[in-house]
Amino acid sequence: MYVLFDPVNDVIGKVRAYIQAPYPEQIEEHGVFVETIPPSEALPGMVPIPLINLDTKVIYYDYVQLPPPLPSDETIAGKIEKLEAENSQIKEIVEQKDRENKNALFEIYTMLGG
């Protein structure tokens, strides 16, 4: 099996592709032949990142934690509904204050003899 990798340092590479029987044009500087590819473990909430030791040509896995799940559509829809209701209330308050300001300006205008 041929493994393509991106160098991490002088000894470790991050595996980016496996090629069963590479064509000559697929052989490149950042690739090596390996004997076996070990299976990754299924760890809850973790994702396996395949790495290769470039000295021994042994593949191993680094496990990183998955990001937290995105909220469900139902939760998002509920939040949108709540925000729309709040926006409606704010709009009513702004319109009421606008009327009050216009009335106050009209009173000042009439008091000044306008």
Backbone hydrogen bonds in HBPLUS format (Angstrom, degrees):
<---DONOR---> <-ACCEPTOR-->    atom                        ^
c    i                          cat <-CA-CA->   ^        H-A-AA   ^      H-
h    n   atom  resd res      DA  || num        DHA   H-A  angle D-A-AA Bond
n    s   type  num  typ     dist DA aas  dist angle  dist       angle   num
A0034-VAL N   A0001-MET O   2.82 MM  33  5.57 162.1  1.85 164.1 170.2     1
A0002-TYR N   A0019-ILE O   2.89 MM  17  5.02 172.2  1.90 153.1 153.6     2
A0019-ILE N   A0002-TYR O   2.75 MM  17  5.02 160.0  1.79 154.8 158.1     3
A0003-VAL N   A0032-VAL O   2.75 MM  29  5.38 168.4  1.76 159.9 163.4     4
A0032-VAL N   A0003-VAL O   2.92 MM  29  5.38 149.2  2.02 144.5 153.1     5
A0004-LEU N   A0017-ALA O   2.90 MM  13  5.09 165.0  1.93 143.4 148.5     6
A0016-ARG N   A0004-LEU O   2.86 MM  12  5.67 173.8  1.86 142.1 144.0     7
A0017-ALA N   A0004-LEU O   3.38 MM  13  5.09 149.4  2.48 136.2 130.2     8
A0005-PHE N   A0030-HIS O   2.98 MM  25  5.61 163.8  2.01 148.2 149.3     9
A0006-ASP N   A0014-LYS O   2.84 MM   8  5.11 154.9  1.90 137.3 143.8    10
A0014-LYS N   A0006-ASP O   2.76 MM   8  5.11 167.8  1.78 150.3 148.5    11
A0008-VAL N   A0012-ILE O   2.81 MM   4  5.42 168.8  1.82 145.2 145.0    12
A0009-ASN N   A0012-ILE O   3.21 MM   3  5.42 160.6  2.25 144.6 144.8    13
A0054-LEU N   A0011-VAL O   2.66 MM  43  5.07 164.1  1.68 146.8 150.6    14
A0013-GLY N   A0052-ILE O   2.94 MM  39  5.16 150.4  2.03 145.1 153.9    15
A0052-ILE N   A0013-GLY O   2.81 MM  39  5.16 149.9  1.90 149.0 155.3    16
A0015-VAL N   A0050-PRO O   2.99 MM  35  5.49 151.9  2.07 133.8 141.2    17
A0026-GLN N   A0023-TYR O   2.84 MM   3  5.30 157.0  1.89 117.5 125.4    18
A0027-ILE N   A0024-PRO O   3.27 MM   3  5.52 158.0  2.32 105.9 112.3    19
A0046-MET N   A0043-LEU O   3.12 MM   3  5.46 155.8  2.18 138.7 135.1    20
A0066-LEU N   A0045-GLY O   2.80 MM  21  5.45 168.9  1.81 147.0 147.1    21
A0047-VAL N   A0064-VAL O   2.75 MM  17  5.35 155.5  1.81 152.7 161.0    22
A0064-VAL N   A0047-VAL O   3.03 MM  17  5.35 163.1  2.06 147.0 148.7    23
A0049-ILE N   A0062-ASP O   2.67 MM  13  5.09 153.6  1.74 154.8 164.2    24
A0062-ASP N   A0049-ILE O   2.94 MM  13  5.09 164.4  1.96 141.6 145.4    25
A0051-LEU N   A0060-TYR O   2.79 MM   9  5.43 174.3  1.80 165.2 164.7    26
A0060-TYR N   A0051-LEU O   2.91 MM   9  5.43 159.4  1.96 144.7 151.0    27
A0053-ASN N   A0058-VAL O   2.92 MM   5  5.38 167.4  1.94 149.7 151.9    28
A0057-LYS N   A0053-ASN O   2.66 MM   4  5.26 134.7  1.86 146.9 160.2    29
A0075-THR N   A0072-SER O   3.08 MM   3  5.30 118.5  2.48 100.9 114.9    30
A0076-ILE N   A0072-SER O   3.05 MM   4  6.41 161.9  2.08 153.6 158.8    31
A0077-ALA N   A0073-ASP O   2.75 MM   4  5.95 162.3  1.78 153.6 158.6    32
A0078-GLY N   A0074-GLU O   2.96 MM   4  6.16 154.6  2.03 143.8 150.7    33
A0079-LYS N   A0075-THR O   2.96 MM   4  6.23 153.5  2.03 148.1 155.3    34
A0080-ILE N   A0076-ILE O   2.89 MM   4  6.15 157.9  1.94 152.5 158.7    35
A0081-GLU N   A0077-ALA O   2.97 MM   4  6.19 162.1  2.00 149.0 153.6    36
A0082-LYS N   A0078-GLY O   3.02 MM   4  6.23 158.3  2.07 145.1 150.8    37
A0083-LEU N   A0079-LYS O   2.88 MM   4  6.11 162.5  1.91 152.3 157.0    38
A0084-GLU N   A0080-ILE O   2.85 MM   4  6.06 155.3  1.91 152.2 159.2    39
A0085-ALA N   A0081-GLU O   3.07 MM   4  6.31 154.0  2.14 145.7 152.2    40
A0086-GLU N   A0082-LYS O   2.98 MM   4  6.29 157.8  2.03 149.0 155.2    41
A0087-ASN N   A0083-LEU O   2.84 MM   4  6.04 157.3  1.89 148.2 154.7    42
A0088-SER N   A0084-GLU O   2.98 MM   4  6.18 151.2  2.07 143.0 150.5    43
A0089-GLN N   A0085-ALA O   3.05 MM   4  6.37 156.4  2.11 147.9 153.7    44
A0090-ILE N   A0086-GLU O   2.92 MM   4  6.19 160.3  1.96 152.2 157.7    45
A0091-LYS N   A0087-ASN O   2.88 MM   4  6.05 156.6  1.93 147.5 154.1    46
A0092-GLU N   A0088-SER O   3.05 MM   4  6.32 155.0  2.11 146.9 152.7    47
A0093-ILE N   A0089-GLN O   3.03 MM   4  6.33 158.3  2.08 149.7 155.3    48
A0094-VAL N   A0090-ILE O   2.91 MM   4  6.16 162.2  1.94 154.3 158.9    49
A0095-GLU N   A0091-LYS O   2.95 MM   4  6.16 160.8  1.99 149.2 154.5    50
A0096-GLN N   A0092-GLU O   2.93 MM   4  6.15 156.2  1.99 148.0 154.5    51
A0097-LYS N   A0093-ILE O   2.93 MM   4  6.18 163.1  1.96 152.8 157.1    52
A0098-ASP N   A0094-VAL O   2.87 MM   4  6.05 150.8  1.96 146.6 155.3    53
A0099-ARG N   A0095-GLU O   3.00 MM   4  6.29 155.7  2.06 146.7 152.2    54
A0100-GLU N   A0096-GLN O   2.96 MM   4  6.26 160.6  2.00 150.0 155.5    55
A0101-ASN N   A0097-LYS O   2.88 MM   4  6.06 157.9  1.93 148.8 154.5    56
A0102-LYS N   A0098-ASP O   2.97 MM   4  6.18 158.7  2.01 148.1 153.9    57
A0103-ASN N   A0099-ARG O   2.89 MM   4  6.12 159.2  1.93 151.8 157.7    58
A0104-ALA N   A0100-GLU O   2.93 MM   4  6.13 157.0  1.98 147.1 153.5    59
A0105-LEU N   A0101-ASN O   2.89 MM   4  6.12 159.7  1.93 149.5 155.0    60
A0106-PHE N   A0102-LYS O   2.91 MM   4  6.11 153.0  1.98 145.7 153.3    61
A0107-GLU N   A0103-ASN O   2.96 MM   4  6.22 153.3  2.03 147.8 154.5    62
A0108-ILE N   A0104-ALA O   3.01 MM   4  6.30 160.1  2.06 149.8 154.9    63
A0109-TYR N   A0105-LEU O   2.92 MM   4  6.08 159.9  1.96 147.4 153.4    64
A0110-THR N   A0106-PHE O   2.92 MM   4  6.18 158.5  1.97 148.2 153.4    65
A0111-MET N   A0107-GLU O   2.93 MM   4  6.11 150.6  2.02 146.4 154.7    66
A0112-LEU N   A0108-ILE O   3.02 MM   4  6.22 139.7  2.19 145.0 155.2    67
A0114-GLY N   A0109-TYR O   2.96 MM   5  5.34 153.8  2.02 150.0 150.6    68
A0113-GLY N   A0110-THR O   3.15 MM   3  5.10 156.3  2.21 100.2 106.0    69
